[in-house]
Amino acid sequence: MVTVYTISIIFTVILLLIIIELVKRNYLKEKYSLFWIFFGILLILFALFPQFTYRLSIALGIKYPPAVLFFLGLLFLIVYNLHLTVMLSQQLERLTRVIQEISILKEFYKEMKEKRRKE
């Protein structure tokens, strides 16, 4: 009989294999893959040892223990989304700074070019 725990293990193993393949092909940097790998291993451990899931469900007041796996997945996605939003904000700041510097350099270049023509 296929249980929620078995399905969780299968999907997590597939996810881990996809992550490893993405790292091999340089589509995903190692530092970002570590977070995904850590979470995948954590999900596998929860699925392999249902007693941890059961205890956590009691502590959280969740009546259906396998729902803890989905709760952890949702929590992970929310935290990771926040992390990506912070990174995006930082990248936009850097991009704005670079655009401003390029504009200044272009203007300086035009001025220097004008000076040379006049000489």
C-alpha positions, 0 to 999 in steps of 0.5 A: 500500500502506498502511503503519504510517507512513501510518496513524500520519499519518492518526490523528495528523492526525485527533487534531490536528483533534479537539484544535483543535475542542475548543479552539474549543468551549472544552472544552479549554484552550489550555495543555493542548492545546499538549502534545497538539499538540506530541506530534502534530507529533512523531509526524507528523515520525517518520512522515514521516521513517522514517529517524529512526524507524529510527535511534531503533529501533536506539538503543533496541534495538527490532527493528521500527522502526514499533514506536517510534511506539507506544512513543513514544505509550505513553511520552507517555500515561504521562508525561501520566497522571503530570501529570494525577495531580499536577494532580488531587492539587493540585486536591484540596488546594485543594478541601479548603482551600475546603471548610474555609474555607466551613465556618468562614465558615458557623459564623461566620455562624451565630454572628453571626446568634445574636448579633443575635437576642439583641440 
